[in-house]
Amino acid sequence: MKISGSYTLPLPIERAYAVMQDPAVLGRAIPGCEGLEKTGPDEYRMKMKMALASLSGAFEGKVRITDQAPPSSFRLVVEGTGRVGFVKGDGLLKLATVDGGTEVSYEGDAQVGGTMAAVGQRLIDGTAKMMIKKFFDRLAQEANAQDATE
């Protein structure tokens, strides 16, 4: 399944890029994430819970940040497996300065398999879009909370 879209973060481009590279912020921003643990340079082990229709379950996987070109782009690779299936995603995020902050455009592919894939593509598409929006909303909240404490 192809995913694409954009979101404007109310942050300067350098700050937006830094926030999206911070594992503590990412761990709090990724919906269902219960923790990111560094396993290597720009690679993290992730634990998360995910719900899709009547299916829910725990997933373990990894997150890698590759192809970094600060502050304009990077690639995010996510893989996870659990009792109800697997999720694999690979997306390129591009950052550009716009009035009021930084526009983050994303484009990539996601694959879902196992029992989760049986619930139907439209439901998966809608859930993916909702999770991406929640991620960016939380990312903005985290950045604003950090700025308020500095």
Secondary structure as UniProt FT lines:
FT   STRAND          2..9
FT   HELIX           13..19
FT   TURN            20..21
FT   HELIX           23..29
FT   TURN            31..32
FT   STRAND          33..40
FT   TURN            41..42
FT   STRAND          43..52
FT   TURN            53..54
FT   STRAND          55..69
FT   TURN            70..72
FT   STRAND          73..82
FT   TURN            83..84
FT   STRAND          85..98
FT   TURN            99..100
FT   STRAND          101..113
FT   HELIX           114..119
FT   HELIX           121..149
//
